[in-house]
Amino acid sequence: MNLHAIRAIYLFEMGRTFRTLAQSVVSPVLSTSLYFVVFGSAIGSRIESVEGVSYGAFIVPGLIMLTVLTQSVSNASFGIYFPRFLGTVYELLSAPVGHAEIVIGYVGAAATKSMSIALIILATASMFVPLRIEHPIWMLAFLLLSCVSFSLFGFIIGLWAKDFEQLQFVPLLIITPLVFLGGSFYSISMLPPVWQTVTLFNPVLYLISGFRWSFYGSADVPVAVSLVCIFVFLLACLGVIWWVFKTGYRLKS
Amino acid sequence: MPAILSIDRLSKTYASGFQALREVSLDIEQGEILALLGPNGAGKTTLISIVCGIVTPSAGRVTVGGHDVIDDFRAARRLIGLVPQELVLEPFETPMTTARFSRGLFGHARDDARIEAVLQELSLWDKRDAQNRELSGGMRRRVLIAKALSHEPAVLFLDEPSAGVDVELRKEMWAIVERLRARGVTIILTTHYIEEAEAIADRIAVINKGELLLVEDKATLMKRLGRKHLRIELQTPCPAIPEALAGYALQRSEDGTSLSYTYDTQGERTGITGLLNDVRAAGLTLRDVQTEQSSLEDIFVDLVRDRG
């Protein structure tokens, strides 16, 4: 294992975050704060509590997940797509590094970024609404698993994308709708029965449900199911990445 | 000298069906400078890319320092530095951060003193904190060299190092290559500038349409394939080539003041003595005689035309 390489990739990617602090950190924090102001305070004040939790506090886990998922996917996809786009990927391919080092470096940096943003948002949220975290260890575990698995997913998109449009396509047109429709702003028990069933096909529901459980102890689906879903997704992403490196798909001719 | 790079019957056919390399075999000794010469699309970059791990070979085997580039890629690649043809750099990074990244990527601990020495040597130290996008083309080329040198390679590949650079920078590049050679670095450079190969290489490999046409010591190549031109300047212009000299395939200058004769230095008889005797017998008076060695370019053009 080339540890120096992992460190070099990780620090290089983190350097990009610090260089673009406004875009990388301030912007997601600001947009989430706006959600709190609009949904939590302005509209939320007219909505009665959901499952015993004030509406403002209820949406916190969903909002964090929204940011974590979109940020993980965009950061990790950009991290590997940009060298491909520039042509600097030649160095990565000609370096004495295995697939594992490359993935750990890029995905580790992307997951660190989204994890940091999630924690900053959590801190920001605590200033707007009264927060309660019943299972803090599980909360961190769900957060970490989500950051890592979606960064892996983003990495795949970064390897697959042929242009910037494709790079934006998945976070904007797939992740965001799935998160919005996955119960980030409501409990699925508030939906008509037919839509409850439809929502069960949305994988993001399981993430948000498990994550919200770690806060307030109530969930739309059993926590064990949520955990299994995340692990299956994580393994599927690892499998795809293994295949990409093995075949050199879009990397080598 | 042991071969540091050994290429054995290497072939590459791309998915499109294009056969870029056909059974290329080549051994490169430690410390030598080999110029891989060939026209565009000859297979030079494909050859380098396979050695460096960027392109997967269809058949054949490559070892660097005795390590197979596929089975033992970590050990093999640690020895290799690559300076690509295109000026590809992260635009928002600096020479310092990009070189530091390369060093780490190739498995070396961070060593800013080493990076400083490399940047100083390449006259980049003053620009160490400038963004790569602000640098001129020549400087970017040097940053790419700095990246490759930051991890202290034993074998350095320079893919078209002087493509698109001005004469001054090209000379500077040659000076860098000379310094690296003095340190024992093996250098393989691809070029289609004959002048470059002639100026810095020890050996020359000529490749065309994926086939290695020859690999020869530069001086031997020039000697073996070289032809000389003998130019005879006359005291008084001759209106036409005299009958007696018709057998020599001479060329007369437009003003008739000189005649030139091309001969093979390796031929059993060059024909010079006979020619000079016959010139005198034809009543022409010599003013001066010059000989000129044919350039590598002439040799190259002949090779590619004859065998390509």
Interface residues (C-beta under 8 A of the other chain):
Chain A: N2 H4 A5 R7 A8 I9 L11 F12 G15 R16 R19 F82 P83 L86 G87 T88 Y90 E91 L92 L93 S94 A95 P96 V97 G98 G248 K252 S253
Chain B: Y14 A15 C52 G53 I54 V55 T56 F73 R74 A75 A76 R77 R78 I80 L82 P84 E86 V88 L89 E90 P91 F92 E93 T97 R100 F101 S102 R103 G104 L105 F106 G107 H108 A109 R110 K147
